[in-house]
Amino acid sequence: MGGDQETKLHLRRNVGLTGAVSFIAGTMIGSGIFITPQTVLSTIGSPGASLVIWVCCGLLAMLGALCFAELGTAIPESGGDYVYILRTTVHLFAFLYAFSFVMVMRPASGTGLALSFAEYAVAPFYSGCTPPVLVVKCVAAVAILLLSVVNCMSVRLVTAIQVMSMGVKVAALGCIIAGGVVMFFIGPTTNFENSFEGTNVGVGSIGIAFYQGLWSYDGWNTVNYFTEELKRPEVNLPRAVLIAIPMVTLLYVLVNVSYLLVMTPAELMSSTAVAVTWGNKVLGSWGWIMSVAAALSAFGSLNGTFFSGGRVCFVAAREGHMPDILAMAHVHRLTPSPALIFTTVISLLVLIPGDFQSIVNFFSFTAWFFYAITISGLLYLKIKKPELPRPYTVPIIIPILVLLAAIFLVLAPIIDNPQIEYLYVTLFIFSGILVYIPVIHYKLCPGLLTRITLFLQLFLEVAPADKNL
């Protein structure tokens, strides 16, 4: 390929503290808070318990992110979970993560956001009736393609979109909170009387409620995927986590209180888009603003998801776990465009059968399985390699708590309500072994792949990119 003779490219450190906070908060505040409150409430059964779930989800995201901040400063490489599993456990586990992440987890997450964006974007044009599925999926596909182009063009442009969209999201959530405060002073509400009555305390119910809540917090580890593009990561990574996640948790809890001040639990559970129902009740003819805000929110979150997702594919290829072409960057724009194009293609394929509810449970189950492996790696480093330089460190009790929570989230729904889907997911994850043994371990790579790589390298104007440490 001639990669060793060429001057290797580096991805630039273009993201500062504001950008990092915007990537975390902007990816977290996606469509989840506008869609999942009714699912959390209907699963757990009472308003009081639903608020407890939202607080606990925020706390778990915070503890998880602090663990990842230590990992990110001790192993200052891009790639998030993938690179931490690679450096702390066996290579096979890292490959299985990359395989599952690139083929299912990130496309499922991105597709869920794209479908949410599309539903909210077309809702004002179909008032009083359900938009056709084909229209929703076409709009979602356009959003995915548009963001793919933006991400391939410029990191600075992506960061600017992320900062702006975070401003819109915080303003939209602030509007919902302010509306709730006004409604509270206008008239008394009975929605919080006996607020824990009817709580479902089954292990499976709590697990599924956590899955739905944590979908809204997904993105707490976004910056770990592009540590090599972050300015002063040893300082900015922990700072960004400590600013973004408490802010998002507070916003989420207050927004849920506002929803319950305006709507009865029955109205909330029957709504397909909580924010729009809230907007119609409080803002009247201006209710469409909530549709626009929710659409922009999902779009911004999709932008962050795309940006971070492409980096895992890129780093996995750099480590020899994916085709070489995916480890290359554009010679002028310095973006990992082949990895981003590949991620786009997979996302569009997942979009065809996409169903939002199954996507959430499917994605969460897989994600927490790998979070457990990653956090085990942090415990291994703390016990076996205490001498490793760590600009930031957390007490050992925090990764232990996160590991226990991850194990609970993986096992609870399976034990309480065994479904064949969980077996399919597990089989899919481990089917990666069938690819790993011949292609990665024994390197049975045909010469045809080299010729394809050379052709694509010239066609896409890309060259091998090195680590930026």
ABEGO torsion letter per residue (X at the ends): XGAAABBBBBBBBABBAAAAAAAAAAAABBAAAAAAAAAAAAAAGBAAAAAAAAAAAAAAAAAAAAAAAAAAAABBBBGEAAAAAAAABBAAAAAAAAAAAAAAAAAAAAAAAAAAAAAAAAAAAABGBBBBAAAAAAAAAAAAAAAAAAAAABAAAAAAAAAAAAAAAAAAAAAAAAAAAAAAAABBBAAABGAABGBBABAAAAAAAAAAAAAAABGAAAAAAAAAABBGAAAAAAAAAAAAAAAAAAAAAAAAAAAAAABBAAAAAABABAAAAAAAAAAEAAAAAAAAAAAAAAAAAAAAAAAAAAAAAAAAAAAGABBAAAABBBAAAGBBAAAAAAAAAAAAAAAAABBAAAAAAAAAAAAAAAAAAAAAAAAAAAAABAABBBABBBBAAAAAAAAAAAAAAAAAAAAABBBAAAAAAAAAAAAAAAAAAAAAAAGBBBAAAAAAAAAAAAAAGBBBBBBBX
